[in-house]
Amino acid sequence: MQTISIITTIAFFLPLIMLMVRNLIQDRILIWFAAFWAWSGLANILFSFDFVTTNKVMLILQRVYNLFDFPILLFVLFKTTYIKEVRNSIGKIMLPFFIIETVTIAISGFENMVESILVFAGVLIALYYIGWIILLHMKGTHYSNYQHAMQFIYYALFFEYGVSTINFIYSYILPDKVSEADNFLIFYMASCITILIALYGILVYKEKIPPKQKKIKKPEREMEIRFL
């Protein structure tokens, strides 16, 4: 288990490394996704290598990460998608959901049904927005390298949060049905597959400007006169 944990931790940083190798580290779109997965890698280091020895503190840190992982993802989607209707919808729900989570946990604390509902709601909403973006990207995937490459980034996220529903069920609803080690194994394997899908998207990514933001060159005056 320790070996696959190390492999998974390294995998979370591969998108960032790939951006450096491909000289795309300044790409304002991909860097958000790479940073999101690197954040997961840092969390995995904290949770896997006994930097915190108190079980109660470790449990609280895990709960905080699970709760606020979704608002962070929403922020990443908001900063990266150029689809106006998706951005507007995310903008309306992002801050209220974050405030609701913060206030709820401050009042009721961790390890209760409210927390479970918030985590599950976050996973479902994440799947909804990622699926929405994928469907809209599919309409133009044959016409733009940007859309084709980003499709796999979103596939990776959709797979990651799809498997998160399984982890949620075993962690919050049926904690006695599967051992903690098996639950972590599912997480590690799913994370590695997620990163592999995302890496393919980064490898085929060429355009740094979303299709709708490209500037159209104005015809030269000589060309305009020639066809008058």
Phi and psi in degrees as GROMACS dihedral restraints (atoms count N, CA, C in turn):
[ dihedral_restraints ]
;  ai    aj    ak    al  type     phi  dphi    fc
    3     4     5     6     1   -63.4    20    10
    4     5     6     7     1   -35.9    20    10
    6     7     8     9     1   -65.7    20    10
    7     8     9    10     1   -48.6    20    10
    9    10    11    12     1   -67.4    20    10
   10    11    12    13     1   -28.7    20    10
   12    13    14    15     1   -65.1    20    10
   13    14    15    16     1   -42.5    20    10
   15    16    17    18     1   -65.1    20    10
   16    17    18    19     1   -42.8    20    10
   18    19    20    21     1   -60.9    20    10
   19    20    21    22     1   -43.6    20    10
   21    22    23    24     1   -64.2    20    10
   22    23    24    25     1   -42.5    20    10
   24    25    26    27     1   -60.4    20    10
   25    26    27    28     1   -44.4    20    10
   27    28    29    30     1   -63.5    20    10
   28    29    30    31     1   -41.4    20    10
   30    31    32    33     1   -59.3    20    10
   31    32    33    34     1   -37.7    20    10
   33    34    35    36     1   -60.6    20    10
   34    35    36    37     1   -25.4    20    10
   36    37    38    39     1   -93.9    20    10
   37    38    39    40     1    -6.7    20    10
   39    40    41    42     1   -63.7    20    10
   40    41    42    43     1   -39.8    20    10
   42    43    44    45     1   -57.4    20    10
   43    44    45    46     1   -40.7    20    10
   45    46    47    48     1   -65.3    20    10
   46    47    48    49     1   -42.6    20    10
   48    49    50    51     1   -63.3    20    10
   49    50    51    52     1   -40.9    20    10
   51    52    53    54     1   -63.1    20    10
   52    53    54    55     1   -38.2    20    10
   54    55    56    57     1   -63.1    20    10
   55    56    57    58     1   -38.4    20    10
   57    58    59    60     1   -65.7    20    10
   58    59    60    61     1   -43.7    20    10
   60    61    62    63     1   -63.7    20    10
   61    62    63    64     1   -39.7    20    10
   63    64    65    66     1   -89.1    20    10
   64    65    66    67     1     5.5    20    10
   66    67    68    69     1    59.3    20    10
   67    68    69    70     1    40.1    20    10
   69    70    71    72     1  -114.8    20    10
   70    71    72    73     1    16.7    20    10
   72    73    74    75     1   -63.1    20    10
   73    74    75    76     1   -22.5    20    10
   75    76    77    78     1   -94.9    20    10
   76    77    78    79     1     2.5    20    10
   78    79    80    81     1   -66.9    20    10
   79    80    81    82     1   118.6    20    10
   81    82    83    84     1   -70.5    20    10
   82    83    84    85     1   -16.2    20    10
   84    85    86    87     1   -89.9    20    10
   85    86    87    88     1   -55.5    20    10
   87    88    89    90     1   -67.0    20    10
   88    89    90    91     1   -30.1    20    10
   90    91    92    93     1   -64.5    20    10
   91    92    93    94     1   -30.2    20    10
   93    94    95    96     1   -64.9    20    10
   94    95    96    97     1   -43.4    20    10
   96    97    98    99     1   -68.5    20    10
   97    98    99   100     1   -41.7    20    10
   99   100   101   102     1   -62.2    20    10
  100   101   102   103     1   -41.1    20    10
  102   103   104   105     1   -66.5    20    10
  103   104   105   106     1   -37.0    20    10
  105   106   107   108     1   -61.3    20    10
  106   107   108   109     1   -45.6    20    10
  108   109   110   111     1   -72.7    20    10
  109   110   111   112     1   -32.7    20    10
  111   112   113   114     1   -64.6    20    10
  112   113   114   115     1   -37.0    20    10
  114   115   116   117     1   -60.3    20    10
  115   116   117   118     1   -40.8    20    10
  117   118   119   120     1   -63.9    20    10
  118   119   120   121     1   -36.8    20    10
  120   121   122   123     1   -63.9    20    10
  121   122   123   124     1   -41.7    20    10
  123   124   125   126     1   -64.1    20    10
  124   125   126   127     1   -40.3    20    10
  126   127   128   129     1   -64.3    20    10
  127   128   129   130     1   -39.1    20    10
  129   130   131   132     1   -65.9    20    10
  130   131   132   133     1   -35.4    20    10
  132   133   134   135     1   -62.1    20    10
  133   134   135   136     1   -44.3    20    10
  135   136   137   138     1   -63.5    20    10
  136   137   138   139     1   -41.9    20    10
  138   139   140   141     1   -82.3    20    10
  139   140   141   142     1   -22.8    20    10
  141   142   143   144     1   -99.1    20    10
  142   143   144   145     1   -19.8    20    10
  144   145   146   147     1  -117.5    20    10
  145   146   147   148     1    26.0    20    10
  147   148   149   150     1    55.3    20    10
  148   149   150   151     1    40.7    20    10
  150   151   152   153     1   -72.7    20    10
  151   152   153   154     1   -25.2    20    10
  153   154   155   156     1  -114.2    20    10
  154   155   156   157     1   118.9    20    10
  156   157   158   159     1   -92.8    20    10
  157   158   159   160     1   -16.6    20    10
  159   160   161   162     1   -83.7    20    10
  160   161   162   163     1   120.7    20    10
  162   163   164   165     1   -60.4    20    10
  163   164   165   166     1   -39.4    20    10
  165   166   167   168     1   -64.8    20    10
  166   167   168   169     1   -44.1    20    10
  168   169   170   171     1   -64.6    20    10
  169   170   171   172     1   -42.2    20    10
  171   172   173   174     1   -61.8    20    10
  172   173   174   175     1   -42.0    20    10
  174   175   176   177     1   -62.7    20    10
  175   176   177   178     1   -42.9    20    10
  177   178   179   180     1   -63.6    20    10
  178   179   180   181     1   -42.7    20    10
  180   181   182   183     1   -62.3    20    10
  181   182   183   184     1   -40.2    20    10
  183   184   185   186     1   -64.8    20    10
  184   185   186   187     1   -41.2    20    10
  186   187   188   189     1   -65.2    20    10
  187   188   189   190     1   -42.8    20    10
  189   190   191   192     1   -61.0    20    10
  190   191   192   193     1   -44.1    20    10
  192   193   194   195     1   -62.2    20    10
  193   194   195   196     1   -45.2    20    10
  195   196   197   198     1   -63.5    20    10
  196   197   198   199     1   -37.5    20    10
  198   199   200   201     1   -71.7    20    10
  199   200   201   202     1   -42.7    20    10
  201   202   203   204     1   -99.1    20    10
  202   203   204   205     1     2.6    20    10
  204   205   206   207     1   -62.9    20    10
  205   206   207   208     1   -40.6    20    10
  207   208   209   210     1   -66.5    20    10
  208   209   210   211     1   -48.6    20    10
  210   211   212   213     1   -58.3    20    10
  211   212   213   214     1   -35.1    20    10
  213   214   215   216     1   -65.6    20    10
  214   215   216   217     1   -42.7    20    10
  216   217   218   219     1   -61.5    20    10
  217   218   219   220     1   -42.7    20    10
  219   220   221   222     1   -57.6    20    10
  220   221   222   223     1   -42.3    20    10
  222   223   224   225     1   -63.3    20    10
  223   224   225   226     1   -41.0    20    10
  225   226   227   228     1   -62.9    20    10
  226   227   228   229     1   -45.0    20    10
  228   229   230   231     1   -62.8    20    10
  229   230   231   232     1   -40.0    20    10
  231   232   233   234     1   -62.5    20    10
  232   233   234   235     1   -38.8    20    10
  234   235   236   237     1   -79.5    20    10
  235   236   237   238     1   -16.7    20    10
  237   238   239   240     1  -110.6    20    10
  238   239   240   241     1   -30.1    20    10
  240   241   242   243     1   -79.9    20    10
  241   242   243   244     1   139.6    20    10
  243   244   245   246     1   -98.0    20    10
  244   245   246   247     1     1.9    20    10
  246   247   248   249     1   -79.7    20    10
  247   248   249   250     1   112.8    20    10
  249   250   251   252     1   -59.0    20    10
  250   251   252   253     1   -46.1    20    10
  252   253   254   255     1   -65.4    20    10
  253   254   255   256     1   -32.8    20    10
  255   256   257   258     1   -70.4    20    10
  256   257   258   259     1   -44.7    20    10
  258   259   260   261     1   -59.5    20    10
  259   260   261   262     1   -44.2    20    10
  261   262   263   264     1   -62.9    20    10
  262   263   264   265     1   -42.0    20    10
  264   265   266   267     1   -66.2    20    10
  265   266   267   268     1   -44.2    20    10
  267   268   269   270     1   -63.0    20    10
  268   269   270   271     1   -41.1    20    10
  270   271   272   273     1   -60.0    20    10
  271   272   273   274     1   -30.7    20    10
  273   274   275   276     1   -77.9    20    10
  274   275   276   277     1   -29.8    20    10
  276   277   278   279     1  -101.0    20    10
  277   278   279   280     1   -22.3    20    10
  279   280   281   282     1   -61.6    20    10
  280   281   282   283     1   -57.7    20    10
  282   283   284   285     1   -67.4    20    10
  283   284   285   286     1   -45.1    20    10
  285   286   287   288     1   -57.9    20    10
  286   287   288   289     1   -40.7    20    10
  288   289   290   291     1   -65.6    20    10
  289   290   291   292     1   -40.3    20    10
  291   292   293   294     1   -62.7    20    10
  292   293   294   295     1   -42.9    20    10
  294   295   296   297     1   -66.0    20    10
  295   296   297   298     1   -42.3    20    10
  297   298   299   300     1   -60.4    20    10
  298   299   300   301     1   -45.1    20    10
  300   301   302   303     1   -60.8    20    10
  301   302   303   304     1   -47.7    20    10
  303   304   305   306     1   -62.2    20    10
  304   305   306   307     1   -47.4    20    10
  306   307   308   309     1   -66.4    20    10
  307   308   309   310     1   -42.1    20    10
  309   310   311   312     1   -62.3    20    10
  310   311   312   313     1   -46.7    20    10
  312   313   314   315     1   -67.5    20    10
  313   314   315   316     1   -35.9    20    10
  315   316   317   318     1   -64.1    20    10
  316   317   318   319     1   -33.5    20    10
  318   319   320   321     1   -85.3    20    10
  319   320   321   322     1   -48.1    20    10
  321   322   323   324     1   -99.7    20    10
  322   323   324   325     1   -15.8    20    10
  324   325   326   327     1    79.1    20    10
  325   326   327   328     1  -171.0    20    10
  327   328   329   330     1   -95.0    20    10
  328   329   330   331     1   176.5    20    10
  330   331   332   333     1    58.6    20    10
  331   332   333   334     1    51.6    20    10
  333   334   335   336     1  -144.1    20    10
  334   335   336   337     1   173.9    20    10
  336   337   338   339     1   -63.5    20    10
  337   338   339   340     1   -33.4    20    10
  339   340   341   342     1   -61.5    20    10
  340   341   342   343     1   -43.8    20    10
  342   343   344   345     1   -61.3    20    10
  343   344   345   346     1   -43.3    20    10
  345   346   347   348     1   -60.0    20    10
  346   347   348   349     1   -42.5    20    10
  348   349   350   351     1   -63.6    20    10
  349   350   351   352     1   -42.6    20    10
  351   352   353   354     1   -62.9    20    10
  352   353   354   355     1   -44.0    20    10
  354   355   356   357     1   -63.3    20    10
  355   356   357   358     1   -46.6    20    10
  357   358   359   360     1   -65.2    20    10
  358   359   360   361     1   -40.1    20    10
  360   361   362   363     1   -62.2    20    10
  361   362   363   364     1   -40.4    20    10
  363   364   365   366     1   -61.5    20    10
  364   365   366   367     1   -43.4    20    10
  366   367   368   369     1   -63.0    20    10
  367   368   369   370     1   -44.3    20    10
  369   370   371   372     1   -65.5    20    10
  370   371   372   373     1   -42.3    20    10
  372   373   374   375     1   -66.2    20    10
  373   374   375   376     1   -37.9    20    10
  375   376   377   378     1   -60.9    20    10
  376   377   378   379     1   -45.6    20    10
  378   379   380   381     1   -62.2    20    10
  379   380   381   382     1   -38.1    20    10
  381   382   383   384     1   -61.6    20    10
  382   383   384   385     1   -49.9    20    10
  384   385   386   387     1   -69.2    20    10
  385   386   387   388     1   -40.9    20    10
  387   388   389   390     1   -64.5    20    10
  388   389   390   391     1   -43.1    20    10
  390   391   392   393     1   -62.7    20    10
  391   392   393   394     1   -39.2    20    10
  393   394   395   396     1   -61.2    20    10
  394   395   396   397     1   -46.8    20    10
  396   397   398   399     1   -63.4    20    10
  397   398   399   400     1   -41.7    20    10
  399   400   401   402     1   -60.1    20    10
  400   401   402   403     1   -45.1    20    10
  402   403   404   405     1   -61.7    20    10
  403   404   405   406     1   -40.6    20    10
  405   406   407   408     1   -71.3    20    10
  406   407   408   409     1   -34.4    20    10
  408   409   410   411     1   -69.4    20    10
  409   410   411   412     1   -32.3    20    10
  411   412   413   414     1   -62.2    20    10
  412   413   414   415     1   -25.9    20    10
  414   415   416   417     1   -66.1    20    10
  415   416   417   418     1   -25.8    20    10
  417   418   419   420     1  -120.8    20    10
  418   419   420   421     1    11.8    20    10
  420   421   422   423     1   -63.7    20    10
  421   422   423   424     1   -24.6    20    10
  423   424   425   426     1   -87.7    20    10
  424   425   426   427     1    -4.5    20    10
  426   427   428   429     1  -111.4    20    10
  427   428   429   430     1   -10.2    20    10
  429   430   431   432     1  -145.0    20    10
  430   431   432   433     1   133.5    20    10
  432   433   434   435     1   -63.5    20    10
  433   434   435   436     1   -35.5    20    10
  435   436   437   438     1   -58.3    20    10
  436   437   438   439     1   -49.8    20    10
  438   439   440   441     1   -65.8    20    10
  439   440   441   442     1   -38.5    20    10
  441   442   443   444     1   -63.6    20    10
  442   443   444   445     1   -46.1    20    10
  444   445   446   447     1   -68.1    20    10
  445   446   447   448     1   -45.3    20    10
  447   448   449   450     1   -65.8    20    10
  448   449   450   451     1   -26.4    20    10
  450   451   452   453     1   -54.9    20    10
  451   452   453   454     1   -40.6    20    10
  453   454   455   456     1   -75.7    20    10
  454   455   456   457     1   -29.0    20    10
  456   457   458   459     1   -62.0    20    10
  457   458   459   460     1   -44.7    20    10
  459   460   461   462     1   -73.0    20    10
  460   461   462   463     1   -33.0    20    10
  462   463   464   465     1   -57.2    20    10
  463   464   465   466     1   -43.9    20    10
  465   466   467   468     1   -60.7    20    10
  466   467   468   469     1   -45.8    20    10
  468   469   470   471     1   -65.3    20    10
  469   470   471   472     1   -39.9    20    10
  471   472   473   474     1   -64.6    20    10
  472   473   474   475     1   -41.6    20    10
  474   475   476   477     1   -64.0    20    10
  475   476   477   478     1   -43.7    20    10
  477   478   479   480     1   -59.1    20    10
  478   479   480   481     1   -46.8    20    10
  480   481   482   483     1   -80.2    20    10
  481   482   483   484     1   -22.1    20    10
  483   484   485   486     1   -64.6    20    10
  484   485   486   487     1   -45.4    20    10
  486   487   488   489     1   -68.3    20    10
  487   488   489   490     1   -28.1    20    10
  489   490   491   492     1   -60.8    20    10
  490   491   492   493     1   -28.3    20    10
  492   493   494   495     1   -64.7    20    10
  493   494   495   496     1   -35.8    20    10
  495   496   497   498     1   -67.3    20    10
  496   497   498   499     1   -46.1    20    10
  498   499   500   501     1   -59.9    20    10
  499   500   501   502     1   -38.5    20    10
  501   502   503   504     1   -63.0    20    10
  502   503   504   505     1   -46.2    20    10
  504   505   506   507     1   -58.9    20    10
  505   506   507   508     1   -44.7    20    10
  507   508   509   510     1   -76.2    20    10
  508   509   510   511     1   -27.4    20    10
  510   511   512   513     1   -83.2    20    10
  511   512   513   514     1   -37.9    20    10
  513   514   515   516     1  -108.9    20    10
  514   515   516   517     1   -37.5    20    10
  516   517   518   519     1   -96.2    20    10
  517   518   519   520     1   -44.0    20    10
  519   520   521   522     1  -123.9    20    10
  520   521   522   523     1    59.5    20    10
  522   523   524   525     1   -65.1    20    10
  523   524   525   526     1   -20.5    20    10
  525   526   527   528     1   -92.8    20    10
  526   527   528   529     1    -7.6    20    10
  528   529   530   531     1   -83.0    20    10
  529   530   531   532     1   -31.3    20    10
  531   532   533   534     1  -130.8    20    10
  532   533   534   535     1   140.0    20    10
  534   535   536   537     1   -69.2    20    10
  535   536   537   538     1   156.8    20    10
  537   538   539   540     1   -60.7    20    10
  538   539   540   541     1   -35.8    20    10
  540   541   542   543     1   -63.2    20    10
  541   542   543   544     1   -42.0    20    10
  543   544   545   546     1   -66.6    20    10
  544   545   546   547     1   -37.7    20    10
  546   547   548   549     1   -64.5    20    10
  547   548   549   550     1   -41.5    20    10
  549   550   551   552     1   -66.9    20    10
  550   551   552   553     1   -35.2    20    10
  552   553   554   555     1   -62.4    20    10
  553   554   555   556     1   -42.5    20    10
  555   556   557   558     1   -59.4    20    10
  556   557   558   559     1   -44.4    20    10
  558   559   560   561     1   -62.4    20    10
  559   560   561   562     1   -45.5    20    10
  561   562   563   564     1   -63.9    20    10
  562   563   564   565     1   -45.8    20    10
  564   565   566   567     1   -65.5    20    10
  565   566   567   568     1   -43.5    20    10
  567   568   569   570     1   -63.5    20    10
  568   569   570   571     1   -38.9    20    10
  570   571   572   573     1   -64.5    20    10
  571   572   573   574     1   -40.8    20    10
  573   574   575   576     1   -64.8    20    10
  574   575   576   577     1   -41.9    20    10
  576   577   578   579     1   -64.9    20    10
  577   578   579   580     1   -40.7    20    10
  579   580   581   582     1   -56.1    20    10
  580   581   582   583     1   -48.2    20    10
  582   583   584   585     1   -66.8    20    10
  583   584   585   586     1   -36.8    20    10
  585   586   587   588     1   -61.7    20    10
  586   587   588   589     1   -42.7    20    10
  588   589   590   591     1   -64.4    20    10
  589   590   591   592     1   -43.4    20    10
  591   592   593   594     1   -64.8    20    10
  592   593   594   595     1   -39.0    20    10
  594   595   596   597     1   -62.5    20    10
  595   596   597   598     1   -36.1    20    10
  597   598   599   600     1   -62.4    20    10
  598   599   600   601     1   -43.0    20    10
  600   601   602   603     1   -59.4    20    10
  601   602   603   604     1   -41.4    20    10
  603   604   605   606     1   -67.5    20    10
  604   605   606   607     1   -37.0    20    10
  606   607   608   609     1   -64.2    20    10
  607   608   609   610     1   -37.8    20    10
  609   610   611   612     1   -92.1    20    10
  610   611   612   613     1    -4.0    20    10
  612   613   614   615     1   -71.1    20    10
  613   614   615   616     1   127.6    20    10
  615   616   617   618     1  -125.2    20    10
  616   617   618   619     1   -46.6    20    10
  618   619   620   621     1   -80.2    20    10
  619   620   621   622     1   135.8    20    10
  621   622   623   624     1   -98.7    20    10
  622   623   624   625     1    -5.1    20    10
  624   625   626   627     1  -120.5    20    10
  625   626   627   628     1   124.6    20    10
  627   628   629   630     1   -55.1    20    10
  628   629   630   631     1   148.0    20    10
  630   631   632   633     1   -51.3    20    10
  631   632   633   634     1   -42.9    20    10
  633   634   635   636     1   -76.0    20    10
  634   635   636   637     1    -7.9    20    10
  636   637   638   639     1  -103.3    20    10
  637   638   639   640     1     1.6    20    10
  639   640   641   642     1   -69.6    20    10
  640   641   642   643     1   144.7    20    10
  642   643   644   645     1   -88.6    20    10
  643   644   645   646     1   133.3    20    10
  645   646   647   648     1   -92.5    20    10
  646   647   648   649     1   126.1    20    10
  648   649   650   651     1   -69.2    20    10
  649   650   651   652     1   133.2    20    10
  651   652   653   654     1   -77.9    20    10
  652   653   654   655     1   132.2    20    10
  654   655   656   657     1   -59.2    20    10
  655   656   657   658     1   144.5    20    10
  657   658   659   660     1   -67.5    20    10
  658   659   660   661     1   155.6    20    10
  660   661   662   663     1   -63.6    20    10
  661   662   663   664     1   -37.0    20    10
  663   664   665   666     1   -62.0    20    10
  664   665   666   667     1   -38.6    20    10
  666   667   668   669     1   -67.8    20    10
  667   668   669   670     1   -36.7    20    10
  669   670   671   672     1   -65.7    20    10
  670   671   672   673     1   -41.9    20    10
  672   673   674   675     1   -67.6    20    10
  673   674   675   676     1   -38.6    20    10
  675   676   677   678     1   -62.1    20    10
  676   677   678   679     1   -34.7    20    10
  678   679   680   681     1  -100.8    20    10
  679   680   681   682     1     7.7    20    10
